[in-house]
Amino acid sequence: MPDSRYAVFGHPIAHSLSPQIHRSFAAQTGIALEYTAIDAAPADFAAALDAFVAQGGRGANVTMPLKEAAFALCTQTSARAQLAGAVNTLVRNDGQWHGENTDGPGLVRDLTDRHGLDLRGRRALLLGAGGAARGVAPALLDAGILELAVVNRTPERADALVDALGVPERAYTRYWDDLADQGDFELIINATSAGRSAGNGFQAPFTLVNSRTLAVDLNYGEAAIPFLAWARAGGCRDVVDGLGMLVEQAAESFALWHGVRPDTDQVYAMLRGRERTLVTAD
């Protein structure tokens, strides 16, 4: 029997694949663990986390909309988490929470290792400036993209993200209503929640696309359909959803907690085989 507990916190959270992923990692590595999904609204997150600790909680993943709140609850955070201002992985050490952000490394590993894509020299457009966007932006810059344009419905959040990145010569803010005037990009990343609500789907000018464009949605399953449909209609050369990123960031978290990095290919293949049942993104 496991002597400690792990969990993923979010709101909503019933859709999450994280319990299945971490249980698969545990079976693969021979590590006994209990991993559950805990629904916590933002106002209740701190209390839910305290209750989790009281019941033996040792580590947690954090998904929307709690990543920035998790950052605020940490006593220590990694340089990567500090740059993002958001935490998706909590590690309990000496009675305190230590925060990390594995989203960026997970995305880059999926794109470069699994899909064999070269990110270097690409002009990139990041749609969104919330916790997910903040988690991946620094890693994209580290991976060698040429420049990063950040667009958000609330411009102030985009400005805050760009200011945090601290490289004005490479990262800058643009306005959603002016997208048609921004030229084309070799990398477009959707970090918005547009696909989670009913409506007319994802809309953006096809002038953003060129013959080399890689379109990436950080969502997976049904939530990724609107953006991916737009990307295919616009003629994007490569189209990738967030399932691989989800598995890779989970493996990074697992390694932080247990000291061993599991093989992700078999877990990714298992989940991809069930992709029509997936709902939304961590």
Secondary structure, 3 states (H helix, E strand, C coil): CCCCEEEEEECCCCCCCHHHHHHHHHHHHCCCCEEEEEECCHHHHHHHHHHHHHCCEEEEEECCCCHHHHHHHCCEECHHHHHHCCCCEEEEECCEEEEECCHHHHHHHHHHHHCCCCCCCCEEEEECCCHHHHHHHHHHHHCCCCEEEEECCCHHHHHHHHHHHCCCCCEEEECHHHHHHCCCEEEEEECCCHHHCCCCCCCCCHHHEEEEEEEEECCCHHHHHHHHHHHHHCCCCEEECCHHHHHHHHHHHHHHHHCCCCCCHHHHHHHHCCHHHCCCCC
